[in-house]
Amino acid sequence: MDKKDTTESYSLLIWQQFGEEAIMYLIPNKDISDEMRQYLIETHGSYLNIDDSTEALETLNNAISENSDNCFSTEDNEKYNCIWHQYKLEIVKNNPFNNINITHVYESGFAL
């Protein structure tokens, strides 16, 4: 993935699914609200089913979900359902990601 416009910046979310895989999301920083940025910071290094479940962890899980049926929805976080699924990176052998301006890296996830 070569980006011609390197002026746009991104955050990389590495979502660990222990027992299966790590899934990466390359999210444009312009698409991360202040509230969601705080959730990313708060949940960095935390995992559903290992750490105490928090609204922040559940909201991140909702944001990357493929469909709303898999979400821990409440009235407060429902607006974030599936908003970042579109940024899931597809890993293609011998086709690395180049020239991407990543300003933040967060790691969180789910223990199966």
Protein Blocks (a to p, Z undefined) as FASTA:
>chain_A
ZZfblmbccdddddddehiaccdddddfklpcfklmmmmmmmgoiaehkaccdfklmmmm
mmmpmbfklpccdfklmmmgoklmmmpccddehiacehiacfbdcdddddZZ
